[in-house]
Amino acid sequence: MDSTTRSYLYSILFILALIIVPTAFYWVNPYKTASKDIRGRIFGFIPYHVPSGAMKNTIHPGDFILTKAFAYSTKKPKRRDVIVFIPPNFRDTVFVMRVVALGGEKVVIQNQLVYVNGEPLQEPYVFLDGNVRTDGKGRFVYQVPPGEVFVLGDNRRNSNDSRYYGSVPEKDIVGKAFYIWKSKTKGRVGPIN
């Protein structure tokens, strides 16, 4: 085989590898992300633009965040994690919210405080601008099924969260939001807590 033929052969193999390897990563989904986004399935990171104020003051409307698609491929979400997920009532979009309770736990919201299994959560990140949704008697109660998480927006007054559509199956979690990489508000670039 002469050098020109060998060069063509190597070029063809290289191009095939560039096509086959990412395609295999996409279909195998090694990070076990719920997202169909090729960036998350191949590289493990997905950038998102956040249009709503549901997570204010942690994430502002217009912020750009990075999500680790691989964050839950080997471990379960924890309370206080900020996650990106596919909500049960809007399957064609993703939401970003904070996990406040895990499978098997009981959530009670009363007097604008969240209790999990009878213990009040310490939530310094919450932005309270008005009243929180309750059952009309000043109380909201929910038992989280196993394999699911209960999520709330940090802006409790302006958040379409688990109070409205129930808990989120862990299989619908896209990843963990971990970094604001661009913001309209000066000085807001950095890790998400």
C-alpha positions as CSV (number, residue, x, y, z in Angstrom):
1,M,0.0,0.0,0.0
2,D,1.5,3.3,-1.0
3,S,1.6,6.4,1.2
4,T,-1.2,8.2,-0.6
5,T,-3.6,5.3,-0.2
6,R,-2.6,4.9,3.4
7,S,-3.2,8.6,3.9
8,Y,-6.7,8.4,2.4
9,L,-7.4,5.3,4.5
10,Y,-6.4,7.1,7.7
11,S,-8.4,10.2,6.8
12,I,-11.5,8.0,6.2
13,L,-11.0,6.2,9.5
14,F,-10.6,9.5,11.3
15,I,-13.8,10.9,9.9
16,L,-15.7,7.7,10.7
17,A,-14.4,7.9,14.3
18,L,-15.6,11.5,14.5
19,I,-19.0,10.4,13.5
20,I,-19.3,7.0,15.3
21,V,-17.9,7.9,18.7
22,P,-20.2,10.9,19.5
23,T,-23.2,9.0,18.1
24,A,-22.4,6.1,20.3
25,F,-22.1,8.4,23.3
26,Y,-25.4,10.0,22.5
27,W,-27.3,6.7,22.3
28,V,-25.5,5.0,25.2
29,N,-26.1,8.1,27.4
30,P,-23.3,7.3,29.8
31,Y,-24.3,10.2,32.1
32,K,-27.9,9.0,32.4
33,T,-29.3,12.5,31.8
34,A,-32.9,13.0,30.9
35,S,-31.9,15.6,28.3
36,K,-31.8,14.8,24.6
37,D,-29.3,17.7,24.2
38,I,-26.2,16.3,22.5
39,R,-23.9,18.6,24.6
40,G,-25.0,16.9,27.8
41,R,-24.9,13.4,26.5
42,I,-21.5,13.7,24.9
43,F,-19.6,16.3,26.9
44,G,-21.5,16.1,30.2
45,F,-22.3,19.8,30.4
46,I,-25.3,21.8,29.2
47,P,-25.6,25.6,29.1
48,Y,-29.1,27.1,29.7
49,H,-30.6,30.6,29.6
50,V,-33.0,31.2,32.5
51,P,-35.9,33.3,31.4
52,S,-38.0,33.3,34.6
53,G,-37.7,34.7,38.1
54,A,-38.6,31.4,39.9
55,M,-35.1,31.1,41.4
56,K,-34.6,34.8,42.3
57,N,-32.3,35.7,44.2
58,T,-30.1,32.7,43.5
59,I,-30.6,32.8,39.7
60,H,-31.9,36.0,38.1
61,P,-34.0,36.2,34.9
62,G,-31.6,36.4,32.0
63,D,-28.8,34.5,33.7
64,F,-26.9,31.8,31.8
65,I,-26.1,28.7,33.8
66,L,-24.0,25.6,33.3
67,T,-25.5,22.2,34.2
68,K,-23.5,19.0,35.0
69,A,-25.4,16.3,33.2
70,F,-23.3,13.6,34.9
71,A,-23.9,14.9,38.4
72,Y,-26.5,12.1,39.2
73,S,-25.2,9.3,37.0
74,T,-23.8,7.6,40.1
75,K,-25.4,9.3,43.0
76,K,-28.8,10.6,44.1
77,P,-29.8,14.3,44.4
78,K,-29.4,15.9,47.8
79,R,-31.6,18.4,49.6
80,R,-30.7,22.0,48.6
81,D,-29.2,20.9,45.2
82,V,-30.3,23.2,42.4
83,I,-31.4,21.0,39.6
84,V,-32.5,21.3,36.0
85,F,-35.3,18.9,35.1
86,I,-38.2,18.1,32.7
87,P,-41.4,19.0,34.6
88,P,-44.3,16.6,34.6
89,N,-46.7,19.1,33.1
90,F,-44.4,20.7,30.5
91,R,-42.5,17.9,28.8
92,D,-41.1,20.0,26.0
93,T,-39.1,22.4,28.3
94,V,-36.8,22.3,31.3
95,F,-37.1,24.1,34.7
96,V,-34.5,24.9,37.3
97,M,-35.5,24.6,41.0
98,R,-34.1,23.6,44.3
99,V,-34.6,20.2,45.9
100,V,-36.2,20.5,49.3
101,A,-37.3,16.9,50.0
102,L,-36.4,13.5,48.8
103,G,-38.3,10.3,48.2
104,G,-40.2,9.0,51.3
105,E,-40.1,12.4,53.1
106,K,-43.2,14.4,54.1
107,V,-43.3,18.1,53.2
108,V,-45.4,20.6,55.1
109,I,-45.5,24.3,54.3
110,Q,-47.1,26.5,57.0
111,N,-46.7,30.2,57.8
112,Q,-44.2,30.5,54.8
113,L,-41.9,27.9,56.4
114,V,-41.0,24.5,54.9
115,Y,-40.9,21.5,57.2
116,V,-39.5,18.2,56.1
117,N,-40.4,15.2,58.3
118,G,-41.5,17.7,61.0
119,E,-38.2,19.7,61.0
120,P,-38.0,23.3,59.7
121,L,-35.6,23.8,56.8
122,Q,-33.1,26.6,57.2
123,E,-33.4,28.4,53.9
124,P,-31.3,31.6,53.7
125,Y,-31.6,31.6,49.9
126,V,-35.4,32.0,49.9
127,F,-36.8,35.2,48.4
128,L,-40.2,35.9,50.0
129,D,-42.3,38.5,48.1
130,G,-45.8,37.8,49.3
131,N,-47.6,34.7,50.5
132,V,-46.7,31.1,49.7
133,R,-49.3,28.8,48.2
134,T,-51.2,26.7,50.8
135,D,-54.5,24.9,50.9
136,G,-56.5,27.9,52.0
137,K,-56.1,26.9,55.6
138,G,-52.6,28.2,55.7
139,R,-51.0,24.8,55.2
140,F,-49.7,22.6,52.4
141,V,-48.9,18.9,52.9
142,Y,-47.3,16.4,50.5
143,Q,-45.7,12.9,50.8
144,V,-42.9,12.5,48.3
145,P,-43.0,9.0,46.6
146,P,-39.8,6.9,46.5
147,G,-37.6,7.7,43.5
148,E,-38.8,11.3,43.3
149,V,-37.8,14.7,44.6
150,F,-39.9,17.7,45.7
151,V,-38.7,21.0,44.3
152,L,-39.4,24.6,45.1
153,G,-38.3,27.8,43.5
154,D,-36.3,30.2,45.8
155,N,-38.8,32.9,44.8
156,R,-41.7,31.2,46.5
157,R,-44.3,33.7,45.4
158,N,-43.4,33.5,41.7
159,S,-42.6,29.8,41.1
160,N,-44.4,27.0,39.2
161,D,-43.0,24.1,41.3
162,S,-43.9,20.9,43.0
163,R,-46.8,22.6,44.9
164,Y,-48.6,22.8,41.5
165,Y,-47.5,19.6,39.7
166,G,-46.3,17.2,42.4
167,S,-42.8,15.7,42.8
168,V,-40.3,15.1,40.0
169,P,-39.2,11.6,39.1
170,E,-35.4,11.3,39.4
171,K,-35.3,9.9,35.9
172,D,-36.5,13.3,34.6
173,I,-33.5,15.2,36.2
174,V,-31.3,16.6,33.5
175,G,-28.5,17.6,35.8
176,K,-27.2,19.8,38.6
177,A,-27.0,23.6,38.0
178,F,-23.6,24.6,39.3
179,Y,-22.4,27.8,37.7
180,I,-23.7,31.2,36.5
181,W,-21.4,32.0,33.5
182,K,-23.1,35.1,32.3
183,S,-25.5,37.6,33.9
184,K,-27.0,40.9,33.2
185,T,-26.4,41.9,36.8
186,K,-22.8,42.9,37.4
187,G,-20.9,40.7,39.8
188,R,-23.2,37.6,39.6
189,V,-20.9,35.3,37.7
190,G,-19.8,32.3,39.9
191,P,-20.9,29.1,41.6
192,I,-24.5,28.4,42.4
193,N,-25.2,27.7,46.1
